[in-house]
Amino acid sequence: MFRRTFWFSTGVAAGVWATTKVNRKLRQLTPESLAASAANKAIEAGHRLKDRAVGFALDVRHNMAEREAELGEALGLNAPIDPQLPGVRRYPAIENSNKTKTYVIDRTTYSYNRNEDH
């Protein structure tokens, strides 16, 4: 009698356990649950990618600064300037566009400034 009660209880427990497992898996496989899981994984992947990109950018900036320092030393850009030499000449890459240009058309003078409000 105890043997039958033991095996009956064991069967009931196994049935409850299996039913619980199957119901959990079915809830995980619903479209809403799958969509939420995919969205969470995509967000996590985006965060990991962003962290790697930021780390890469910092490494690039650090190595760029080191290389610029090496080139500056190799070219003597950081060397002290001899006071007998003329100063450094700097030429503008673009001319000052704020200057007003004057045009003469049919003996009438027109001034033109492209930065002027119209």
Number of C-alpha atoms within 10 A of each C-alpha: 5 7 8 9 10 11 11 12 12 12 12 12 12 12 12 12 11 12 12 12 11 12 11 11 11 11 12 13 12 10 10 11 13 13 12 11 13 12 12 12 12 12 12 12 12 12 12 11 12 12 12 12 12 11 12 12 12 12 12 12 12 11 12 12 12 12 12 11 14 12 13 13 12 11 10 11 11 11 10 7 12 8 7 6 7 8 9 7 6 6 7 7 6 6 8 7 10 10 11 12 11 11 12 9 8 6 7 7 10 10 10 12 12 12 10 8 5 4
